[in-house]
Amino acid sequence: VIAAGTTRRRPTAATRRAVRASSLTCVFPGCRIPAVDCDVDHIEDYATGGPTVADNLAPACRHDHRIKHRYGWIYRRLPGGGYEWISRLGLVHRTVPP
């Protein structure tokens, strides 16, 4: 077994708790919504083959989650725990872990 739960779109309760515990807030730059109030978002979209595993999930508030899907933003986890968000215009915004 390489990974468990990769055929599910929605993460298990344990995976959601782990993802929300990994960040204090939404991972969008400047957002201060607590992670416990955020959606658990696939970094690489499930629809394009992104697995439902903790390494591919991050807390994103509903507003920023919708920005990603509606307006073409993408993001990735950086080594060390930060995130890099890229707008569809190519502007890059980075966060650093607390």
Contacts in CASP RR format, 6 or more apart in sequence:
PFRMAT RR
TARGET T0000
AUTHOR 0000-0000-0000
METHOD contacts of the structure
MODEL  1
VIAAGTTRRRPTAATRRAVRASSLTCVFPGCRIPAVDCDVDHIEDYATGG
PTVADNLAPACRHDHRIKHRYGWIYRRLPGGGYEWISRLGLVHRTVPP
3 51 0 8 1.000
3 53 0 8 1.000
5 12 0 8 1.000
5 51 0 8 1.000
5 52 0 8 1.000
5 53 0 8 1.000
6 51 0 8 1.000
6 52 0 8 1.000
6 53 0 8 1.000
7 52 0 8 1.000
8 52 0 8 1.000
9 46 0 8 1.000
9 52 0 8 1.000
10 52 0 8 1.000
11 19 0 8 1.000
11 40 0 8 1.000
11 52 0 8 1.000
11 54 0 8 1.000
11 57 0 8 1.000
15 40 0 8 1.000
15 52 0 8 1.000
15 53 0 8 1.000
15 54 0 8 1.000
15 57 0 8 1.000
16 40 0 8 1.000
18 54 0 8 1.000
19 35 0 8 1.000
19 40 0 8 1.000
19 54 0 8 1.000
19 57 0 8 1.000
19 58 0 8 1.000
19 59 0 8 1.000
20 35 0 8 1.000
20 36 0 8 1.000
20 38 0 8 1.000
20 40 0 8 1.000
20 59 0 8 1.000
21 35 0 8 1.000
22 35 0 8 1.000
22 54 0 8 1.000
22 58 0 8 1.000
22 59 0 8 1.000
23 35 0 8 1.000
23 58 0 8 1.000
23 59 0 8 1.000
23 97 0 8 1.000
24 34 0 8 1.000
24 35 0 8 1.000
24 98 0 8 1.000
25 31 0 8 1.000
25 32 0 8 1.000
25 33 0 8 1.000
25 34 0 8 1.000
25 35 0 8 1.000
25 38 0 8 1.000
25 59 0 8 1.000
26 32 0 8 1.000
26 33 0 8 1.000
26 35 0 8 1.000
26 38 0 8 1.000
26 59 0 8 1.000
26 60 0 8 1.000
26 61 0 8 1.000
26 64 0 8 1.000
27 58 0 8 1.000
27 59 0 8 1.000
27 60 0 8 1.000
27 64 0 8 1.000
27 75 0 8 1.000
27 82 0 8 1.000
27 83 0 8 1.000
27 95 0 8 1.000
28 60 0 8 1.000
28 61 0 8 1.000
28 64 0 8 1.000
28 67 0 8 1.000
28 75 0 8 1.000
28 83 0 8 1.000
28 85 0 8 1.000
28 95 0 8 1.000
29 83 0 8 1.000
29 85 0 8 1.000
29 93 0 8 1.000
29 94 0 8 1.000
29 95 0 8 1.000
30 95 0 8 1.000
31 61 0 8 1.000
31 63 0 8 1.000
31 64 0 8 1.000
33 61 0 8 1.000
33 63 0 8 1.000
35 59 0 8 1.000
37 61 0 8 1.000
38 59 0 8 1.000
38 60 0 8 1.000
38 61 0 8 1.000
38 62 0 8 1.000
38 65 0 8 1.000
39 59 0 8 1.000
39 60 0 8 1.000
39 61 0 8 1.000
39 62 0 8 1.000
39 65 0 8 1.000
40 57 0 8 1.000
40 58 0 8 1.000
40 59 0 8 1.000
41 57 0 8 1.000
41 58 0 8 1.000
41 59 0 8 1.000
41 60 0 8 1.000
41 65 0 8 1.000
41 68 0 8 1.000
42 50 0 8 1.000
42 52 0 8 1.000
42 56 0 8 1.000
42 57 0 8 1.000
43 56 0 8 1.000
43 57 0 8 1.000
43 58 0 8 1.000
43 75 0 8 1.000
43 76 0 8 1.000
43 77 0 8 1.000
44 50 0 8 1.000
44 51 0 8 1.000
44 56 0 8 1.000
46 52 0 8 1.000
50 56 0 8 1.000
55 77 0 8 1.000
58 75 0 8 1.000
58 77 0 8 1.000
58 83 0 8 1.000
60 68 0 8 1.000
67 73 0 8 1.000
68 74 0 8 1.000
68 75 0 8 1.000
71 87 0 8 1.000
71 88 0 8 1.000
72 87 0 8 1.000
72 88 0 8 1.000
73 85 0 8 1.000
73 86 0 8 1.000
73 87 0 8 1.000
73 88 0 8 1.000
74 85 0 8 1.000
74 86 0 8 1.000
75 83 0 8 1.000
75 84 0 8 1.000
75 85 0 8 1.000
75 86 0 8 1.000
76 83 0 8 1.000
76 84 0 8 1.000
77 83 0 8 1.000
78 84 0 8 1.000
78 94 0 8 1.000
80 97 0 8 1.000
81 97 0 8 1.000
82 94 0 8 1.000
82 95 0 8 1.000
82 96 0 8 1.000
82 97 0 8 1.000
83 94 0 8 1.000
83 95 0 8 1.000
84 92 0 8 1.000
84 93 0 8 1.000
84 94 0 8 1.000
84 95 0 8 1.000
85 92 0 8 1.000
85 93 0 8 1.000
85 94 0 8 1.000
85 95 0 8 1.000
86 92 0 8 1.000
86 93 0 8 1.000
87 93 0 8 1.000
END
